[in-house]
């Protein structure tokens, strides 16, 4: 029996989950109590929960319906790396349900050690007796469904559709920063740039920039730059009226999108007198879900 497994990071779904979630992430790492308290405050600032799990289960339901409409009535499961339902819990349930083979989808558009490889290893470690077998879909950072969905989310945020890109609005694509050493060992930066270029082309925007956000860890360790906040300051110096920030490295909202962009980057824009628009992530956009269904159907043929 076949199934589909969506793999994500996970996040706290109740205020009481925040501290256990953060402590789980920090286990075995030199993270100070002060740092944990700061991140906990960020979760509190966006409502005390992360919408990541809810939104990911919404994507799973949309994908299940899309597959069924194509004559592929497959169960779609969700497994998380850092919070319930943990991958081990989900894979145990799949095995109990008789799933022998699964199509795996890591919910990260661009691939790196942090955003891709660790998820693959976590899923492999969580399987019992080699079941279910997991075959992963092809990379999709440059697939039309993802790019079309993200471009439409930008127009939705601006309140206009299919018109020439407003020349007095800057366009900044943002993705999660990672240590430069890890970036050099992967295609992460190249895939982010490719995704951004393709979305910008769909928008008709000739001038755009890639920025990074949400860096953490030892401040002495080099991470990918430039950070989105200095980029916004540079945009202001060009005389732009406003800036649209596009979370190109995310497929649904989490604290990095809601706080680091929705609060911090917005405040930076206000400081420099810029109007600020944060485009939504692709979420359950029909073009994105249809693309996932295409990838699942293609992968099923190889299982």
FIDO-516553 format. One record per residue (C-alpha): residue in one letter; x, z, y. Coordinates in steps of 0.05 Angstrom, whole numbers. Example, Ala and Ser with C-alpha at 12.3 -4.5 7.8 and 13.67 -1.06 7.14 Angstrom:
2
residuo=a; c1=246; c3=156; c2=-90
residuo=s; c1=273; c3=143; c2=-21
//
This chain:
303
residuo=x; c1=0; c3=0; c2=0
residuo=x; c1=26; c3=-19; c2=69
residuo=x; c1=22; c3=18; c2=135
residuo=x; c1=50; c3=19; c2=205
residuo=x; c1=93; c3=74; c2=236
residuo=x; c1=101; c3=82; c2=311
residuo=x; c1=162; c3=124; c2=327
residuo=x; c1=169; c3=160; c2=393
residuo=x; c1=203; c3=220; c2=425
residuo=x; c1=143; c3=265; c2=432
residuo=x; c1=126; c3=318; c2=484
residuo=x; c1=90; c3=384; c2=494
residuo=x; c1=14; c3=378; c2=491
residuo=x; c1=-1; c3=448; c2=517
residuo=x; c1=34; c3=492; c2=569
residuo=x; c1=53; c3=541; c2=515
residuo=x; c1=91; c3=486; c2=479
residuo=x; c1=138; c3=471; c2=536
residuo=x; c1=191; c3=524; c2=523
residuo=x; c1=192; c3=514; c2=447
residuo=x; c1=197; c3=439; c2=458
residuo=x; c1=256; c3=446; c2=506
residuo=x; c1=291; c3=498; c2=462
residuo=x; c1=285; c3=450; c2=403
residuo=x; c1=318; c3=394; c2=443
residuo=x; c1=373; c3=440; c2=468
residuo=x; c1=389; c3=471; c2=401
residuo=x; c1=463; c3=464; c2=386
residuo=x; c1=479; c3=439; c2=456
residuo=x; c1=509; c3=477; c2=515
residuo=x; c1=446; c3=478; c2=557
residuo=x; c1=440; c3=536; c2=606
residuo=x; c1=376; c3=578; c2=613
residuo=x; c1=374; c3=556; c2=685
residuo=x; c1=372; c3=483; c2=664
residuo=x; c1=315; c3=498; c2=615
residuo=x; c1=277; c3=534; c2=670
residuo=x; c1=285; c3=474; c2=718
residuo=x; c1=258; c3=425; c2=667
residuo=x; c1=201; c3=472; c2=649
residuo=x; c1=182; c3=473; c2=723
residuo=x; c1=181; c3=397; c2=723
residuo=x; c1=130; c3=398; c2=666
residuo=x; c1=89; c3=449; c2=704
residuo=x; c1=91; c3=404; c2=765
residuo=x; c1=58; c3=346; c2=727
residuo=x; c1=3; c3=388; c2=696
residuo=x; c1=37; c3=431; c2=644
residuo=x; c1=36; c3=379; c2=589
residuo=x; c1=66; c3=312; c2=573
residuo=x; c1=16; c3=254; c2=565
residuo=x; c1=65; c3=220; c2=517
residuo=x; c1=32; c3=241; c2=452
residuo=x; c1=-39; c3=225; c2=476
residuo=x; c1=-18; c3=157; c2=502
residuo=x; c1=21; c3=140; c2=439
residuo=x; c1=-39; c3=157; c2=395
residuo=x; c1=-79; c3=112; c2=441
residuo=x; c1=-30; c3=56; c2=429
residuo=x; c1=-36; c3=68; c2=354
residuo=x; c1=-112; c3=64; c2=357
residuo=x; c1=-108; c3=0; c2=398
residuo=x; c1=-59; c3=-31; c2=350
residuo=x; c1=-101; c3=-11; c2=290
residuo=x; c1=-162; c3=-45; c2=321
residuo=x; c1=-121; c3=-107; c2=339
residuo=x; c1=-94; c3=-114; c2=268
residuo=x; c1=-163; c3=-104; c2=238
residuo=x; c1=-191; c3=-159; c2=282
residuo=x; c1=-138; c3=-205; c2=252
residuo=x; c1=-157; c3=-187; c2=181
residuo=x; c1=-101; c3=-137; c2=172
residuo=x; c1=-137; c3=-69; c2=165
residuo=x; c1=-74; c3=-27; c2=163
residuo=x; c1=-68; c3=48; c2=177
residuo=x; c1=-25; c3=62; c2=237
residuo=x; c1=13; c3=128; c2=239
residuo=x; c1=52; c3=163; c2=294
residuo=x; c1=115; c3=203; c2=282
residuo=x; c1=157; c3=238; c2=335
residuo=x; c1=230; c3=256; c2=337
residuo=x; c1=226; c3=318; c2=381
residuo=x; c1=155; c3=347; c2=374
residuo=x; c1=94; c3=348; c2=329
residuo=x; c1=76; c3=307; c2=292
residuo=x; c1=149; c3=306; c2=272
residuo=x; c1=172; c3=246; c2=232
residuo=x; c1=179; c3=289; c2=170
residuo=x; c1=107; c3=311; c2=177
residuo=x; c1=81; c3=240; c2=187
residuo=x; c1=122; c3=209; c2=131
residuo=x; c1=99; c3=264; c2=83
residuo=x; c1=27; c3=247; c2=102
residuo=x; c1=40; c3=173; c2=92
residuo=x; c1=69; c3=186; c2=23
residuo=x; c1=9; c3=229; c2=6
residuo=x; c1=-37; c3=173; c2=29
residuo=x; c1=-3; c3=125; c2=-19
residuo=x; c1=36; c3=86; c2=33
residuo=x; c1=95; c3=54; c2=-3
residuo=x; c1=119; c3=6; c2=51
residuo=x; c1=114; c3=13; c2=126
residuo=x; c1=129; c3=-30; c2=186
residuo=x; c1=167; c3=13; c2=235
residuo=x; c1=164; c3=5; c2=311
residuo=x; c1=211; c3=46; c2=354
residuo=x; c1=174; c3=53; c2=421
residuo=x; c1=234; c3=36; c2=464
residuo=x; c1=240; c3=-34; c2=494
residuo=x; c1=316; c3=-34; c2=499
residuo=x; c1=365; c3=-12; c2=445
residuo=x; c1=420; c3=40; c2=449
residuo=x; c1=446; c3=98; c2=408
residuo=x; c1=399; c3=145; c2=446
residuo=x; c1=337; c3=101; c2=448
residuo=x; c1=341; c3=67; c2=380
residuo=x; c1=394; c3=86; c2=329
residuo=x; c1=379; c3=161; c2=329
residuo=x; c1=306; c3=145; c2=315
residuo=x; c1=325; c3=102; c2=256
residuo=x; c1=369; c3=156; c2=227
residuo=x; c1=316; c3=209; c2=239
residuo=x; c1=264; c3=168; c2=201
residuo=x; c1=312; c3=155; c2=144
residuo=x; c1=329; c3=229; c2=138
residuo=x; c1=255; c3=247; c2=137
residuo=x; c1=235; c3=202; c2=79
residuo=x; c1=223; c3=236; c2=12
residuo=x; c1=246; c3=203; c2=-53
residuo=x; c1=259; c3=139; c2=-14
residuo=x; c1=186; c3=130; c2=5
residuo=x; c1=156; c3=99; c2=43
residuo=x; c1=204; c3=41; c2=51
residuo=x; c1=210; c3=24; c2=125
residuo=x; c1=224; c3=-45; c2=152
residuo=x; c1=231; c3=-50; c2=227
residuo=x; c1=204; c3=-103; c2=273
residuo=x; c1=249; c3=-150; c2=311
residuo=x; c1=274; c3=-131; c2=381
residuo=x; c1=222; c3=-143; c2=433
residuo=x; c1=252; c3=-129; c2=502
residuo=x; c1=246; c3=-203; c2=518
residuo=x; c1=180; c3=-218; c2=484
residuo=x; c1=126; c3=-249; c2=527
residuo=x; c1=73; c3=-196; c2=511
residuo=x; c1=115; c3=-139; c2=537
residuo=x; c1=139; c3=-177; c2=598
residuo=x; c1=70; c3=-205; c2=616
residuo=x; c1=39; c3=-135; c2=609
residuo=x; c1=92; c3=-103; c2=654
residuo=x; c1=85; c3=-157; c2=707
residuo=x; c1=9; c3=-147; c2=708
residuo=x; c1=19; c3=-72; c2=716
residuo=x; c1=60; c3=-86; c2=778
residuo=x; c1=6; c3=-129; c2=809
residuo=x; c1=-46; c3=-76; c2=791
residuo=x; c1=-4; c3=-23; c2=827
residuo=x; c1=3; c3=-67; c2=889
residuo=x; c1=-72; c3=-82; c2=888
residuo=x; c1=-63; c3=-157; c2=885
residuo=x; c1=-55; c3=-209; c2=831
residuo=x; c1=-18; c3=-275; c2=824
residuo=x; c1=2; c3=-282; c2=896
residuo=x; c1=71; c3=-295; c2=925
residuo=x; c1=114; c3=-233; c2=922
residuo=x; c1=111; c3=-197; c2=990
residuo=x; c1=178; c3=-208; c2=1022
residuo=x; c1=179; c3=-140; c2=1056
residuo=x; c1=172; c3=-102; c2=991
residuo=x; c1=233; c3=-86; c2=949
residuo=x; c1=230; c3=-87; c2=873
residuo=x; c1=269; c3=-36; c2=833
residuo=x; c1=269; c3=-32; c2=757
residuo=x; c1=285; c3=36; c2=728
residuo=x; c1=308; c3=58; c2=659
residuo=x; c1=334; c3=123; c2=630
residuo=x; c1=408; c3=133; c2=643
residuo=x; c1=454; c3=146; c2=584
residuo=x; c1=529; c3=162; c2=580
residuo=x; c1=569; c3=100; c2=597
residuo=x; c1=610; c3=107; c2=533
residuo=x; c1=546; c3=99; c2=492
residuo=x; c1=523; c3=42; c2=536
residuo=x; c1=588; c3=5; c2=523
residuo=x; c1=575; c3=8; c2=448
residuo=x; c1=506; c3=-23; c2=453
residuo=x; c1=467; c3=-79; c2=486
residuo=x; c1=426; c3=-30; c2=527
residuo=x; c1=447; c3=-52; c2=597
residuo=x; c1=442; c3=-125; c2=579
residuo=x; c1=372; c3=-118; c2=551
residuo=x; c1=348; c3=-78; c2=611
residuo=x; c1=375; c3=-132; c2=657
residuo=x; c1=342; c3=-186; c2=616
residuo=x; c1=275; c3=-150; c2=616
residuo=x; c1=279; c3=-139; c2=691
residuo=x; c1=298; c3=-211; c2=705
residuo=x; c1=241; c3=-238; c2=664
residuo=x; c1=189; c3=-193; c2=697
residuo=x; c1=216; c3=-209; c2=766
residuo=x; c1=210; c3=-283; c2=750
residuo=x; c1=138; c3=-274; c2=730
residuo=x; c1=125; c3=-238; c2=796
residuo=x; c1=161; c3=-291; c2=836
residuo=x; c1=208; c3=-238; c2=865
residuo=x; c1=276; c3=-268; c2=880
residuo=x; c1=310; c3=-202; c2=900
residuo=x; c1=308; c3=-142; c2=854
residuo=x; c1=353; c3=-87; c2=828
residuo=x; c1=362; c3=-45; c2=766
residuo=x; c1=371; c3=30; c2=774
residuo=x; c1=376; c3=89; c2=727
residuo=x; c1=343; c3=157; c2=726
residuo=x; c1=337; c3=224; c2=691
residuo=x; c1=410; c3=235; c2=675
residuo=x; c1=427; c3=302; c2=644
residuo=x; c1=485; c3=335; c2=607
residuo=x; c1=554; c3=353; c2=631
residuo=x; c1=562; c3=328; c2=703
residuo=x; c1=634; c3=310; c2=687
residuo=x; c1=612; c3=258; c2=637
residuo=x; c1=601; c3=188; c2=667
residuo=x; c1=530; c3=163; c2=660
residuo=x; c1=500; c3=96; c2=679
residuo=x; c1=490; c3=85; c2=754
residuo=x; c1=464; c3=73; c2=806
residuo=x; c1=412; c3=127; c2=807
residuo=x; c1=343; c3=106; c2=831
residuo=x; c1=343; c3=153; c2=891
residuo=x; c1=406; c3=125; c2=926
residuo=x; c1=379; c3=56; c2=912
residuo=x; c1=315; c3=73; c2=948
residuo=x; c1=357; c3=97; c2=1007
residuo=x; c1=394; c3=30; c2=1007
residuo=x; c1=328; c3=-7; c2=1006
residuo=x; c1=306; c3=30; c2=1068
residuo=x; c1=370; c3=6; c2=1103
residuo=x; c1=349; c3=-66; c2=1092
residuo=x; c1=287; c3=-58; c2=1135
residuo=x; c1=238; c3=-64; c2=1077
residuo=x; c1=167; c3=-39; c2=1087
residuo=x; c1=160; c3=-10; c2=1018
residuo=x; c1=189; c3=-6; c2=948
residuo=x; c1=157; c3=-18; c2=880
residuo=x; c1=190; c3=20; c2=824
residuo=x; c1=178; c3=-8; c2=754
residuo=x; c1=193; c3=38; c2=694
residuo=x; c1=219; c3=-20; c2=652
residuo=x; c1=252; c3=27; c2=601
residuo=x; c1=187; c3=62; c2=582
residuo=x; c1=123; c3=40; c2=548
residuo=x; c1=80; c3=101; c2=565
residuo=x; c1=83; c3=157; c2=615
residuo=x; c1=124; c3=220; c2=603
residuo=x; c1=156; c3=272; c2=648
residuo=x; c1=212; c3=224; c2=667
residuo=x; c1=161; c3=175; c2=694
residuo=x; c1=113; c3=225; c2=725
residuo=x; c1=164; c3=273; c2=755
residuo=x; c1=230; c3=236; c2=765
residuo=x; c1=195; c3=175; c2=792
residuo=x; c1=125; c3=197; c2=812
residuo=x; c1=149; c3=259; c2=850
residuo=x; c1=224; c3=256; c2=864
residuo=x; c1=232; c3=182; c2=877
residuo=x; c1=167; c3=181; c2=917
residuo=x; c1=195; c3=238; c2=960
residuo=x; c1=259; c3=200; c2=972
residuo=x; c1=219; c3=139; c2=995
residuo=x; c1=179; c3=183; c2=1043
residuo=x; c1=243; c3=214; c2=1070
residuo=x; c1=266; c3=144; c2=1090
residuo=x; c1=199; c3=121; c2=1116
residuo=x; c1=185; c3=73; c2=1059
residuo=x; c1=118; c3=61; c2=1027
residuo=x; c1=123; c3=75; c2=953
residuo=x; c1=87; c3=45; c2=893
residuo=x; c1=100; c3=65; c2=822
residuo=x; c1=78; c3=12; c2=772
residuo=x; c1=46; c3=37; c2=708
residuo=x; c1=79; c3=30; c2=641
residuo=x; c1=50; c3=-22; c2=594
residuo=x; c1=11; c3=30; c2=554
residuo=x; c1=-49; c3=-2; c2=518
residuo=x; c1=-46; c3=-67; c2=556
residuo=x; c1=-77; c3=-120; c2=511
residuo=x; c1=-18; c3=-167; c2=517
residuo=x; c1=30; c3=-112; c2=495
residuo=x; c1=-14; c3=-89; c2=437
residuo=x; c1=-23; c3=-162; c2=415
residuo=x; c1=52; c3=-171; c2=416
residuo=x; c1=61; c3=-110; c2=371
residuo=x; c1=9; c3=-139; c2=323
residuo=x; c1=48; c3=-204; c2=322
residuo=x; c1=112; c3=-166; c2=304
residuo=x; c1=77; c3=-126; c2=250
residuo=x; c1=48; c3=-189; c2=218
residuo=x; c1=115; c3=-223; c2=219
residuo=x; c1=150; c3=-163; c2=188
residuo=x; c1=98; c3=-155; c2=133
residuo=x; c1=120; c3=-222; c2=106
residuo=x; c1=190; c3=-193; c2=94
residuo=x; c1=169; c3=-128; c2=61
//
